Amino acid sequence: MLLTDGKTLTLAVFDMDGLLLDSEKVYYEKWRETAKILGYEMTHSQWCGLMGTNEESEKRYLRSIYGDDCPVGDFRRIRLRMINEYAAEHGFPLKKGVRELISFLRENGVCSVVATSSERERAEKLLSKAGIADLFSDITCGNEVLFGKPDPALFLKAAEKANVKATECAVFEDSENGIIAAEKAGMIPVFVPYMQMPSEYVKKTAFVINSLDEFISLADK
């Protein structure tokens, strides 16, 4: 697929939570509940710094805001238990335009993959429960790299597995951490705001669209 600036788009890399699945509101609530249980307070801006991080990056970030004695293991254990219980009972609905965009990309020869900081078993369960697992040729997960977003390793791993050059990849994200990672990877960043509004950095760096299906008209132009 040839874009207007002459770049070739071969691979579309999708974040999962908050981008494909309407899950981040629940995650925000569970993070704040977990912090309260452990005797901490978590602001929205602090939580935004956790968006897209894998386990190792999450530990480093929590210690940076709460100190080296922060019980990072308890944070993860309690939060994941509450989230998994919610997901098992309710699942998460699809965000607007998911199926339409992936269908459009497929028709134009662009392969779609997921790159998520979540563990594989959890990601596969959520995507299957939402009925979209079969739309993606591969899933790259947070435990396949040392550090999560904003480190570019997750996206570079996804491109490597697909045998596609980074410059031929577009990354669809709802977090600034993800956009930073995409830009560092040399990929085309596309930001879809949800729980985090675009900063000046994002506005300068990424295409900003309101929903995934808006990329169709953007690409057509």
C-alpha positions as CSV (number, residue, x, y, z in Angstrom):
1,M,0.0,0.0,0.0
2,L,1.5,3.3,-1.1
3,L,0.9,6.3,1.1
4,T,0.7,9.9,-0.1
5,D,4.3,10.7,1.1
6,G,5.7,7.9,-1.0
7,K,6.2,5.5,1.9
8,T,5.1,1.9,1.5
9,L,2.8,0.5,4.2
10,T,3.2,-3.3,4.6
11,L,2.4,-4.0,8.2
12,A,-0.1,-2.5,10.6
13,V,0.8,-2.9,14.3
14,F,-2.0,-2.6,16.7
15,D,-1.9,-2.0,20.5
16,M,-4.6,-4.0,22.2
17,D,-6.0,-2.3,25.4
18,G,-7.7,1.0,24.8
19,L,-7.1,0.8,21.1
20,L,-8.8,-2.5,20.0
21,L,-10.6,-3.2,23.2
22,D,-12.5,-0.7,25.4
23,S,-10.6,-1.7,28.5
24,E,-8.6,1.2,29.8
25,K,-11.3,2.8,31.9
26,V,-11.5,-0.5,33.9
27,Y,-7.7,-0.7,34.1
28,Y,-7.6,2.8,35.4
29,E,-10.2,2.0,38.1
30,K,-8.3,-1.2,39.1
31,W,-4.9,0.6,39.3
32,R,-6.4,3.2,41.6
33,E,-8.2,0.6,43.7
34,T,-4.9,-1.4,44.0
35,A,-3.0,1.7,45.0
36,K,-5.6,2.5,47.7
37,I,-5.4,-1.0,49.1
38,L,-1.7,-0.7,49.4
39,G,-1.8,2.7,51.0
40,Y,-1.0,4.9,48.1
41,E,-2.8,7.4,45.9
42,M,-2.6,7.3,42.1
43,T,-3.4,10.3,39.9
44,H,-4.6,10.2,36.3
45,S,-1.3,11.6,35.1
46,Q,0.7,9.0,37.1
47,W,-1.5,6.2,35.6
48,C,-0.9,7.5,32.1
49,G,2.8,6.9,32.6
50,L,2.0,3.2,33.1
51,M,0.1,2.8,29.9
52,G,1.8,0.3,27.6
53,T,4.5,-0.7,30.0
54,N,5.4,-4.4,30.5
55,E,6.2,-5.9,33.9
56,E,9.8,-4.7,34.1
57,S,9.0,-1.2,33.0
58,E,6.1,-1.1,35.3
59,K,8.3,-2.0,38.3
60,R,10.8,0.8,37.4
61,Y,8.0,3.3,37.0
62,L,6.2,2.5,40.3
63,R,9.5,2.8,42.2
64,S,10.2,6.1,40.5
65,I,6.9,7.6,41.9
66,Y,6.5,5.7,45.2
67,G,10.1,4.9,46.2
68,D,12.3,1.9,46.2
69,D,10.4,0.2,49.0
70,C,7.1,0.2,46.8
71,P,5.6,-3.4,46.9
72,V,5.7,-3.7,43.1
73,G,4.9,-7.4,43.2
74,D,1.7,-6.8,45.3
75,F,0.7,-4.0,42.9
76,R,0.8,-6.4,40.0
77,R,-0.8,-9.4,41.8
78,I,-3.8,-7.5,43.2
79,R,-4.4,-5.5,40.0
80,L,-4.2,-8.4,37.7
81,R,-6.5,-10.5,39.9
82,M,-9.2,-7.8,39.8
83,I,-8.8,-7.2,36.1
84,N,-8.9,-10.8,35.2
85,E,-12.0,-11.4,37.3
86,Y,-13.7,-8.5,35.5
87,A,-12.6,-9.7,32.1
88,A,-13.8,-13.2,32.7
89,E,-17.2,-12.0,33.7
90,H,-17.8,-9.1,31.3
91,G,-15.1,-9.1,28.6
92,F,-14.4,-5.9,26.8
93,P,-16.2,-4.4,23.8
94,L,-14.5,-3.5,20.6
95,K,-13.6,0.1,19.9
96,K,-15.2,1.8,16.9
97,G,-13.8,1.0,13.5
98,V,-11.7,-2.1,14.3
99,R,-13.2,-4.5,11.8
100,E,-13.6,-1.9,9.1
101,L,-10.0,-0.8,9.2
102,I,-8.5,-4.3,9.3
103,S,-10.7,-5.3,6.4
104,F,-9.6,-2.2,4.5
105,L,-6.0,-2.9,5.2
106,R,-6.3,-6.5,4.1
107,E,-7.9,-5.5,0.8
108,N,-4.9,-3.2,0.2
109,G,-2.3,-5.9,0.9
110,V,-1.4,-4.8,4.5
111,C,-1.0,-7.4,7.2
112,S,-2.3,-6.7,10.7
113,V,-0.6,-7.8,13.9
114,V,-1.0,-7.1,17.6
115,A,1.8,-5.8,19.8
116,T,0.7,-5.6,23.5
117,S,2.5,-5.4,26.8
118,S,0.2,-8.0,28.2
119,E,1.2,-11.7,28.6
120,R,0.3,-14.0,25.7
121,E,-2.3,-16.1,27.5
122,R,-4.2,-13.1,28.6
123,A,-4.0,-11.3,25.2
124,E,-5.2,-14.4,23.4
125,K,-8.1,-14.9,25.7
126,L,-9.3,-11.3,25.5
127,L,-9.0,-11.1,21.7
128,S,-10.8,-14.5,21.3
129,K,-13.5,-13.3,23.7
130,A,-14.0,-10.2,21.6
131,G,-14.2,-12.3,18.5
132,I,-11.2,-10.7,16.6
133,A,-8.3,-13.1,17.3
134,D,-8.5,-14.5,13.7
135,L,-8.1,-11.0,12.2
136,F,-4.4,-10.9,13.1
137,S,-1.5,-13.0,11.8
138,D,0.5,-12.7,14.9
139,I,0.7,-11.4,18.5
140,T,3.9,-10.0,20.1
141,C,3.7,-9.7,23.9
142,G,5.4,-7.9,26.6
143,N,7.3,-10.8,28.0
144,E,9.1,-11.2,24.6
145,V,11.2,-8.1,25.2
146,L,13.1,-6.8,28.3
147,F,11.5,-3.3,28.5
148,G,8.0,-2.1,27.5
149,K,6.9,1.1,25.9
150,P,8.3,3.8,25.5
151,D,11.1,1.5,24.6
152,P,10.7,0.5,20.9
153,A,11.7,-3.1,21.4
154,L,8.1,-4.5,21.3
155,F,7.3,-2.9,18.0
156,L,10.7,-3.8,16.5
157,K,10.1,-7.4,17.6
158,A,6.7,-7.4,15.8
159,A,8.3,-6.2,12.6
160,E,11.2,-8.6,12.9
161,K,8.8,-11.6,13.3
162,A,6.8,-10.4,10.2
163,N,10.1,-9.9,8.3
164,V,9.0,-6.3,7.5
165,K,11.2,-3.2,7.6
166,A,10.4,-0.8,10.4
167,T,9.9,2.0,7.9
168,E,7.0,0.0,6.3
169,C,5.1,-0.3,9.5
170,A,2.3,1.8,11.0
171,V,1.7,1.7,14.7
172,F,-1.8,2.4,16.0
173,E,-1.8,3.5,19.7
174,D,-3.8,5.2,22.3
175,S,-0.9,6.1,24.7
176,E,1.9,8.6,24.4
177,N,4.3,5.8,25.6
178,G,3.3,3.9,22.5
179,I,3.7,6.8,20.2
180,I,7.2,7.5,21.6
181,A,8.1,3.8,21.0
182,A,6.8,3.9,17.5
183,E,8.7,7.1,16.6
184,K,11.9,5.6,18.1
185,A,11.4,2.5,16.1
186,G,11.2,4.5,12.9
187,M,7.6,3.5,12.2
188,I,4.6,5.6,11.2
189,P,2.7,6.6,14.5
190,V,-1.0,6.9,14.5
191,F,-2.7,8.1,17.7
192,V,-6.3,7.4,18.6
193,P,-7.1,9.3,21.8
194,Y,-9.1,7.6,24.6
195,M,-8.0,8.0,28.2
196,Q,-5.0,10.2,27.3
197,M,-5.4,13.3,25.1
198,P,-2.6,14.1,22.6
199,S,0.2,16.2,23.9
200,E,2.1,18.7,21.8
201,Y,4.7,16.0,21.2
202,V,2.1,13.6,19.9
203,K,0.5,16.3,17.7
204,K,3.9,17.0,16.1
205,T,4.9,13.3,15.8
206,A,1.8,11.3,14.9
207,F,-1.3,11.2,12.8
208,V,-4.2,11.9,15.2
209,I,-7.6,10.4,14.4
210,N,-10.7,10.1,16.5
211,S,-11.4,6.4,15.7
212,L,-9.7,3.6,13.8
213,D,-12.0,3.8,10.8
214,E,-10.9,7.4,10.2
215,F,-7.6,6.1,8.9
216,I,-9.4,4.7,5.9
217,S,-10.3,8.2,4.6
218,L,-6.8,9.4,5.6
219,A,-5.2,6.7,3.6
220,D,-7.5,7.2,0.6
221,K,-6.3,10.8,0.4
